[in-house]
Amino acid sequence: MTNFNSLRTHHILDGAQLASAHESHLQLDTSSGALSLLQDFTLQSPICVQANTPLTAARKLASSTPTDALMVLDEQGQVIGVTSSVELQSIRVTTQALQLGLKPSELMVHDVMRSLHTLPCISMLAVRNTTLGNVLSTMERTGSFYLLVTENEQIRGILCARKIAKTLNIGLDITPVAQSFQDVVASVEHPH
């Protein structure tokens, strides 16, 4: 193996504890590297749902799988948005149903997803060189609960504000930014 370098090794002198995923999360804080909570699609395939899936079926999928984000796909298998089990259960569902003149049970995933074109992205290089605090600050500034991570013009992974906040045991101060006139109308309380 003349083309490779040998790595420096060390020895454990006494007994040692095995690290667990739960313990490593206990040590994280806002100055921890962003890679620590990246959902990296090259390591674990994302949970995907078709855009035309009824909300009831999507809720079942989201509740039966341990994920913070569901990637929404069109008929060609292209990512067109993101949603989560929290969003599929939120007041946003009722609001959207009212706006479309439908019952909540008649909605499809594409009716309540966060559209791809509205989601901020950062590069994998940026993720490797930043902290969870910087990620949360970016999410607050952009009004997004998600940051897509791209590499080589593909979606490499996703960072989720709720997962970060839960892991770090901190509150969130993210106000979604209206992306359309419909969003503005939905955010204003109307006297009825």
VENKAVEN-V912324 format. One record per residue. N is the residue number from 1. PSI is psi in whole degrees, -180 to 180 (NA if undefined). D_FIRST is the distance of its C-alpha to the first C-alpha in Angstrom with 2 decimals. Layout:
BEGIN
N;PSI;D_FIRST  N;PSI;D_FIRST
END
This chain:
BEGIN
1;60;0.00  2;-16;3.77  3;1;5.55  4;157;5.87  5;142;8.37  6;137;9.24  7;150;12.65  8;133;15.78  9;167;17.26  10;171;20.87  11;151;23.17  12;121;26.36  13;-37;29.05  14;-169;31.78  15;158;32.39  16;152;31.40  17;149;32.93  18;136;31.24  19;148;31.46  20;158;33.47  21;-38;33.93  22;-43;37.58  23;-38;36.88  24;-32;34.50  25;-27;37.31  26;-23;39.76  27;-2;37.99  28;148;38.00  29;-175;40.52  30;-19;41.29  31;0;38.81  32;154;35.88  33;142;33.33  34;-26;34.48  35;-27;31.24  36;-26;32.42  37;17;35.20  38;130;33.91  39;97;34.38  40;114;31.18  41;-13;31.72  42;-17;28.02  43;-32;27.80  44;123;31.25  45;141;33.49  46;158;36.78  47;127;40.08  48;152;42.00  49;142;45.67  50;144;47.64  51;-32;50.06  52;18;52.99  53;133;52.46  54;146;55.57  55;-38;55.27  56;-42;56.18  57;-39;53.23  58;-39;50.85  59;-42;52.18  60;-44;51.45  61;-47;47.87  62;-37;47.36  63;-21;48.90  64;-4;46.90  65;137;43.45  66;88;41.92  67;153;41.34  68;-13;42.67  69;138;42.79  70;126;43.55  71;130;42.38  72;128;45.31  73;149;44.71  74;-174;47.08  75;-25;47.76  76;2;44.83  77;13;42.32  78;140;42.17  79;129;42.31  80;-4;45.78  81;-177;46.15  82;146;45.44  83;-179;47.63  84;168;47.48  85;-35;49.45  86;-46;51.30  87;-33;52.38  88;-14;53.42  89;1;55.81  90;171;57.01  91;-22;60.34  92;-33;58.69  93;-49;59.14  94;-44;62.89  95;-45;63.23  96;-40;61.45  97;-43;63.55  98;-44;66.72  99;-34;65.71  100;-4;65.01  101;32;68.13  102;167;66.20  103;149;65.95  104;-34;62.66  105;-13;62.07  106;-6;62.20  107;152;59.36  108;165;55.99  109;-41;52.66  110;-19;52.92  111;-25;56.19  112;-2;54.63  113;162;50.96  114;115;49.69  115;143;49.23  116;-42;45.90  117;-12;47.62  118;-8;48.97  119;129;45.71  120;149;43.93  121;149;40.23  122;158;37.57  123;158;34.07  124;-35;30.92  125;-43;30.10  126;-40;33.49  127;-41;32.85  128;-24;29.63  129;20;31.70  130;175;34.99  131;166;36.83  132;-34;38.87  133;-42;41.96  134;-36;41.30  135;-48;40.79  136;-39;44.13  137;-41;45.83  138;-42;44.73  139;-41;46.01  140;-44;49.31  141;-39;49.69  142;-10;49.03  143;32;50.96  144;138;48.18  145;-4;46.93  146;147;43.68  147;117;41.05  148;145;38.98  149;125;35.43  150;152;34.23  151;131;31.00  152;44;30.78  153;26;34.47  154;157;34.08  155;113;35.21  156;-32;32.12  157;-169;34.15  158;144;37.32  159;132;38.60  160;125;41.88  161;-43;44.45  162;-40;45.92  163;-43;42.61  164;-49;41.93  165;-42;45.51  166;-44;45.50  167;-41;42.24  168;-6;43.42  169;51;46.98  170;162;48.55  171;162;51.12  172;145;50.70  173;63;52.85  174;121;51.96  175;112;54.83  176;138;53.96  177;132;54.93  178;132;57.36  179;-10;55.83  180;169;59.11  181;-35;62.85  182;-40;62.72  183;-40;60.43  184;-47;62.91  185;-41;65.82  186;-28;64.00  187;-14;63.32  188;130;66.98  189;131;69.30  190;132;72.30  191;129;75.63  192;NA;76.74
END
